[in-house]
């Protein structure tokens, strides 16, 4: 009789055992691994700024207020008031363009508050507040993204102005200095709307309150005319308006001058707005 050798197949299914790792062992394993570094304040802010730009990519209609709106503003006011106030459009545009540039950029800053309020309504901010990042990063990111929109609007308005006769005697450096100062002020001014975006409950409320603040500040200024033609009591308000100081500084820089007093006032207003409304915004954000 022949015998057949059988191979050792090892333990059967019922004989196999598996011991799960204990919680202490898992914790030790996780701690032993190198975790990615926490993003810095600048990195987190730039990431949220890029998020704001991606929203424009997917909804390009958002660029309407920085393209069509500035063109309409320049052409409408130049041809409406140019002949009556300065005798011709080419003469008036030298005074008007820096002022209307300041006015337009200040007016579109209100959309920052609308964007903040929209994200709150959608629940996105609940996720932001749980992330291990610098707390102001989402707010700063909104504002950095909007600075790009302000630059687009500035380029469009300058192009239209030069097409109808505007000539900045300060050259490229004067124009860049004026736009840079306007960007600083607009960044600081936008913190007002982040506060309202957190404080108010709907987009319409944010826009309504924004208009009530923006219209008096922009129209009661030296954007369109010299304040010396106004009544004395109105001159007192206009001459001390932050929009007047910024518009004058931008106008003089583009003309090739160096208005030290108006530049100082513009930067001072920017610092006050940032300190006051930035602080209030972050308190509301932390309590939201």
Secondary structure as GFF3:
##gff-version 3
##sequence-region A 1 288
A	DSSP	three_ten_helix	13	15	.	.	.	ID=ss1
A	DSSP	alpha_helix	23	32	.	.	.	ID=ss2
A	DSSP	alpha_helix	41	58	.	.	.	ID=ss3
A	DSSP	three_ten_helix	60	63	.	.	.	ID=ss4
A	DSSP	alpha_helix	64	86	.	.	.	ID=ss5
A	DSSP	alpha_helix	89	108	.	.	.	ID=ss6
A	DSSP	alpha_helix	111	122	.	.	.	ID=ss7
A	DSSP	alpha_helix	124	128	.	.	.	ID=ss8
A	DSSP	alpha_helix	137	163	.	.	.	ID=ss9
A	DSSP	alpha_helix	171	199	.	.	.	ID=ss10
A	DSSP	alpha_helix	203	219	.	.	.	ID=ss11
A	DSSP	three_ten_helix	227	229	.	.	.	ID=ss12
A	DSSP	alpha_helix	232	239	.	.	.	ID=ss13
A	DSSP	alpha_helix	242	254	.	.	.	ID=ss14
A	DSSP	alpha_helix	260	287	.	.	.	ID=ss15
###
